[in-house]
Amino acid sequence: MALRRMTERQQTFFGWKVAWFAFAVAVFSWGVGFYGPSVFLHTLHADRGWSISSISAAITTHFLLSAAMVIYLPDARRFGLAWLTLTGVGFSVVGMLAWANSQYPWQLYVAALVSGAGWAATSGAAINAMVAPWFDRDRPRALSIAYNGASVGGAVFAPLWVALIAQIGFVGAAAVISTVMAVMLAPLVFRFLSPVPRDLGSHLDGAVQEGAERPALKVTLSRRELLRERRFLTISGAFALGLFAQIGIFAHLITRLAPILGESGAAWALSLTTVCAVIGRTLLGWFMGERDRRLTASLNFALQASGVVLLVLGNGSAVLLLGCVLFGLGVGNLISLPPLIAQKEFERGDVPTVVALVTAINQAVFAFAPAIFGAVRDLTGAYAVSFALAACMQLAAIPIVLKGGRR
């Protein structure tokens, strides 16, 4: 009987509803702010004749501004996570429309400032901030659910963007998607993000709260102190390299594959990559347990590097699609693993600051990936060198992440 009551509490635990709402936010956030720029690049280059390097530089601005804002996300939460998320949704909608309505390349940079703010308030660190107050033991599973929204966003939005742009144009597509995003997310933000566990008489992972309240979380490390911590530096350094490679590839993947697979085929290949990301992240969430999270990260980097090598060497559909599969299986875990490693290696009060600072540094690094990949492609006339650089970075991340951990 006691076991049955415990199971019922777990099933009705509000934290799981929060995780699924975070999933919905991630679907739109990544569909617009992460996978969208890959389609924007190809569309603006093909339809308006703007250079790949100039469009890529605007995408870099989008990610770079986001990095500058994410570092202060823990401080901004004093305004309320619900208000912060609602503001992020608004900036994402306006930024999307600004990208579509740009008439000159310089206007893309203005659009990037707005869309970057929206991405900062609804992406990696923000998703972790939604889930973390509700989970400890079950956090890998909860984050797996929430971050799977990122991959679903890619699977749905990459082909959807291409199809809508082909039917009603870039401006029309942006108008439709921005309307759907606002209508689906805005009315639910306060319902799911305003409550905290103590409001509902529950505790982490759905346990019933009894006796005295748990003491408030205490921050023991400042940002400056974290920058001298080997544990922190090896997390940030390894995942900065991995995400630099990943963002650069995603920003240019459709343009890389379109000559062989066609525009629609390239969009579906991107969708396949994100479906594999769901599979990879789900497996990680269910089977992580107490296994070495840094070792898991190193294996993830190796898996992705093997896929990127196929994207470099492949000239046929089968090889390229296999490359997308191997690369995709590790995509989602590059977002999930840093918070999970931080959870194991830092005090609970320090984890939000660690996650936000890692995310900010990583975004500041990978923000330059679209522009650098685009410049190298324009200089060499092909993507072989850019993608080979990505594979090397993923392999270089392996020894870095393995050297961290507790002293």
Residue pairs with C-beta under 8 A, 6 or more apart in sequence:
9 202
9 206
9 207
9 208
10 205
10 206
13 134
13 202
13 205
13 206
14 134
14 195
14 197
14 200
14 202
15 131
15 134
15 135
15 142
15 197
15 202
15 205
15 206
16 142
16 145
17 192
18 130
18 131
18 134
18 192
18 193
19 130
19 131
19 134
19 135
19 142
19 143
19 145
19 146
20 145
20 146
21 130
21 188
21 192
21 193
22 127
22 130
22 131
22 145
22 146
22 149
23 145
23 146
23 148
23 149
23 152
24 149
24 184
24 185
24 188
25 85
25 89
25 122
25 126
25 127
25 130
25 149
25 185
26 122
26 123
26 127
26 146
26 147
26 148
26 149
26 150
26 152
26 153
27 149
27 150
27 152
27 153
27 156
28 89
28 92
28 122
28 153
28 181
28 184
28 185
29 88
29 92
29 118
29 119
29 122
29 123
29 126
29 127
29 149
29 150
29 153
30 123
30 149
30 150
30 151
30 153
30 154
30 157
31 153
31 154
31 156
31 157
31 160
31 177
32 92
32 96
32 115
32 118
32 153
32 157
32 177
32 181
33 62
33 66
33 92
33 115
33 118
33 119
33 122
33 123
34 119
34 123
34 150
34 153
34 154
34 250
35 153
35 154
35 157
35 158
35 161
35 250
35 270
35 274
36 96
36 99
36 157
36 161
37 59
37 62
37 251
37 370
38 158
38 250
38 251
38 252
38 253
38 254
38 255
38 270
39 158
39 161
39 162
39 165
39 254
39 267
40 55
40 59
40 99
40 170
41 52
41 55
41 56
41 59
41 251
41 252
41 254
41 255
41 370
41 374
42 254
42 255
42 258
42 263
43 165
43 170
44 50
44 55
44 102
44 108
44 170
45 51
45 52
45 55
45 255
47 170
50 105
51 378
52 252
52 255
52 374
52 377
52 378
53 371
53 374
53 375
53 377
53 378
54 105
54 108
55 105
55 108
55 374
56 251
56 252
56 370
56 371
56 373
56 374
56 375
57 109
57 370
57 371
57 374
58 105
58 108
58 109
58 111
58 112
59 112
59 251
59 370
59 371
60 367
60 368
60 369
60 370
60 371
61 109
61 112
61 113
61 116
61 367
62 95
62 112
62 115
62 116
62 119
62 367
63 116
63 119
63 247
63 363
63 366
63 367
63 370
64 116
64 363
64 364
64 367
64 368
65 112
65 113
65 116
65 117
65 120
66 116
66 117
66 119
66 120
66 123
66 363
66 367
67 120
67 359
67 360
67 361
67 362
67 363
67 364
67 367
68 360
68 364
69 116
69 117
69 120
69 121
70 120
70 123
70 124
70 125
70 356
70 359
70 360
70 363
71 223
71 356
71 357
71 360
71 361
72 356
73 84
73 120
73 121
73 125
73 126
73 129
73 356
73 359
74 129
74 352
74 353
74 356
76 84
77 84
77 129
80 194
81 129
81 130
81 193
81 194
82 189
82 190
82 193
82 194
84 121
84 126
85 121
85 122
85 126
85 130
85 185
85 189
85 193
86 186
86 189
86 190
87 121
88 117
88 118
88 119
88 120
88 121
88 122
88 126
89 118
89 122
89 181
89 182
89 185
89 186
89 189
90 118
90 182
91 114
91 115
91 117
91 118
91 121
92 115
92 118
92 119
92 122
92 178
92 181
93 118
93 178
93 181
93 182
94 114
94 118
95 111
95 112
95 113
95 114
95 115
95 116
95 117
95 118
96 115
96 174
96 177
96 178
97 171
97 174
97 175
97 178
98 107
98 110
98 111
98 114
98 115
99 108
99 111
99 112
99 115
99 174
100 170
100 171
100 173
100 174
100 175
101 171
101 174
102 108
102 110
102 111
120 126
123 359
124 335
124 355
124 359
125 355
125 356
125 359
125 360
127 143
127 146
127 147
127 149
127 150
128 143
128 339
128 352
128 355
129 352
129 355
130 146
130 193
131 139
131 142
131 143
131 146
132 139
132 339
132 351
132 352
133 196
133 197
134 142
134 197
134 204
134 205
135 141
135 142
135 143
135 204
135 205
136 204
136 205
136 343
136 348
137 204
137 205
138 205
139 339
139 340
139 343
140 284
140 285
140 288
140 289
140 336
140 340
141 285
141 286
143 285
143 336
143 339
143 340
144 281
144 282
144 284
144 285
144 286
144 336
145 285
147 281
147 332
147 335
147 336
148 278
148 281
148 282
148 332
150 274
150 277
150 332
150 335
151 274
151 275
151 277
151 278
151 281
151 331
151 332
152 274
152 278
153 274
154 270
154 271
154 273
154 274
154 277
155 271
155 272
155 274
155 275
155 278
156 271
157 177
158 254
158 267
158 268
158 270
158 271
158 274
159 264
159 267
159 268
159 270
159 271
160 177
161 173
161 177
161 267
162 263
162 264
162 267
163 264
163 267
164 172
164 173
164 176
164 177
165 173
166 263
168 176
197 203
197 204
197 209
198 209
198 213
201 208
201 209
202 208
202 209
203 209
203 214
217 348
217 349
218 347
218 349
219 349
219 350
219 353
220 347
220 349
220 350
221 229
221 346
221 347
221 350
221 353
221 354
223 353
223 357
226 232
226 350
226 353
226 354
226 357
227 233
230 403
230 404
230 407
231 345
231 346
231 404
231 405
231 406
232 354
232 357
232 358
233 404
234 400
234 401
234 403
234 404
234 405
235 338
235 341
235 342
235 354
235 358
235 401
235 404
236 357
236 358
236 361
236 362
237 397
237 400
238 297
238 301
238 397
238 398
238 400
238 401
238 404
239 297
239 334
239 337
239 338
239 358
239 362
239 397
239 401
240 361
240 362
240 365
240 366
241 365
241 393
241 394
241 396
241 397
241 400
242 301
242 304
242 334
242 393
242 394
242 397
243 334
243 362
243 363
243 365
243 366
244 365
244 366
244 368
244 369
244 390
244 393
245 304
245 308
245 369
245 389
245 390
245 391
245 393
245 394
246 304
246 331
246 334
246 366
246 390
247 366
247 367
247 369
247 370
248 366
248 369
248 370
248 372
248 373
248 386
248 389
248 390
249 308
249 311
249 327
249 373
249 387
249 390
250 270
251 369
251 370
251 373
251 374
252 370
252 373
252 374
252 377
252 383
252 386
253 266
253 269
253 270
253 273
253 311
253 324
254 263
254 266
254 267
254 270
255 266
255 383
256 266
256 311
256 383
256 387
257 265
257 266
257 269
257 270
257 320
258 265
258 266
260 315
260 316
260 317
260 320
261 268
261 269
261 317
261 320
265 317
269 320
269 321
269 324
270 324
272 321
272 324
272 325
272 328
273 324
273 325
273 327
273 328
273 331
274 328
274 331
275 328
276 324
276 325
276 327
276 328
276 329
276 331
277 328
277 329
277 330
277 331
277 332
278 332
279 329
280 300
280 328
280 329
280 330
280 331
280 332
280 333
281 332
281 333
281 336
284 296
284 332
284 333
284 336
284 337
285 336
288 296
288 340
293 337
293 340
293 341
293 344
294 341
294 401
294 402
294 404
294 405
295 402
296 333
296 337
297 333
297 337
297 341
297 401
298 397
298 398
298 401
298 402
300 330
300 333
300 334
300 337
301 330
301 394
301 395
301 397
301 398
301 401
302 394
302 395
302 398
303 326
303 329
303 330
304 326
304 327
304 329
304 330
304 331
304 334
304 394
305 391
305 394
305 395
306 326
307 322
307 323
307 324
307 325
307 326
307 327
307 328
307 329
307 330
308 323
308 327
308 387
308 390
308 391
308 394
309 323
309 391
310 319
310 320
310 322
310 323
310 326
311 320
311 323
311 324
311 327
311 387
312 383
312 384
312 387
312 388
312 391
313 319
314 320
314 322
314 323
338 355
338 358
338 359
338 362
339 351
339 355
342 351
342 354
342 355
342 358
343 351
345 404
345 405
345 406
346 354
372 386
373 383
373 386
373 390
376 385
376 386
376 389
377 383
377 385
377 386
380 386
